[in-house]
């Protein structure tokens, strides 16, 4: 598979884009205090319970607020960040979801990064232990809320909380669980061409891999694009915690596949193998990819053993520049409440189709934040 080619760095006004995103999020938390949406309907945030999965998006809104608190230094943002983190805190005991990492890493993880304390440490360790309880030692995987035999590629985005809990507590069993799940996902949920399977089914008693399935992709043997971007980011995170180069290689090969399939269109569809997609774009996958590719570039700069990191960074820049155009960036004056438009949550269940979604907004702003830090370091 070819490595992404070099291109001219695109123009992106970070400050203006941050300002727009910040205004959208401020409007959300002031107009709907304490409420956690998942997606918009006709551009307006929808606050009913998630009809598909156990509530899993409150960490993203909280993470957005923490990013703005860090970026601005404004006490108001910091107050809101702590307030929303406390709303999320009870989920550290939630053993009914595989998305504990999505809940806790953007929220309490960012709090711990900015101001570590015994409190933040305790929350993160407890959350990691909670997620680790879903580990099946026979198959060496973390199960989903769907069934004891089910595992999603999405869980690669959640194992970081177990790795972190292991590091903070010194519990090597936690670290082993996270590493073994990552190896299992690498073996069974990443195909030979570096596309990904959405859901793998195992015999929960013997651990035998049975089949591939999908909930949100075109079919079981296709490549649901958001799942692929979860893999790029998740395997990069596994490498950060372990130093196991197999995970870095997997992240890079998945990234190459993503860039090759997406190409100059920059924003991918919902599934690469859908011959007649109803919608041209699934922008939340592009948001995740932009942050994942910046993570990968940073890892390659530090540990890539001569592998060129610049093409990954540049493709992330191109993605952010495209997402920052009026075609994708929501604005209050246009009657749109989300940050990133043309995203889709669950096409099959007709949830959040061609709308804004919380994770799309979060990973877009996270990527802007990473790029801003990178730009500041380069200019020193």
Order of alpha helices (4+ residues) and beta strands (2+ residues): alpha-beta-beta-alpha-alpha-alpha-alpha-alpha-beta-beta-beta-alpha-alpha-beta-beta-alpha-alpha-alpha-alpha-alpha
